[in-house]
């Protein structure tokens, strides 16, 4: 059975790690992650986190294709809605933000 090559990726805001692994034809995402884990001995990576292939969530039982990028996702540090509300409140406290659009005239006032 031919081997396929995949890349396992994990990233933080400061750094990205990539490991190239070889899988048998029916090798799974879980198999690829275990190979990457062996290559990255000693790194503090959440190996049991959510996974995906090219940005699409998948299970560890999924069978990747040759050349796929398998991603290990980390938990969000803050709820995006909470973060956006905090930024909006900070903008209001700083005097608001001027509109980037110039005022438009309606066809009726021309």
Secondary structure, DSSP 8 states (H G I E B T S, - for coil): ---EEEEEEEE-SS-EEEEEEEE-TT--HHHHHHHHHHHTTT----TTS-EEETTEEE-TT----TT-EEEE----SS-HHHHHHHHHHHHHHTT----SS-----GGG-
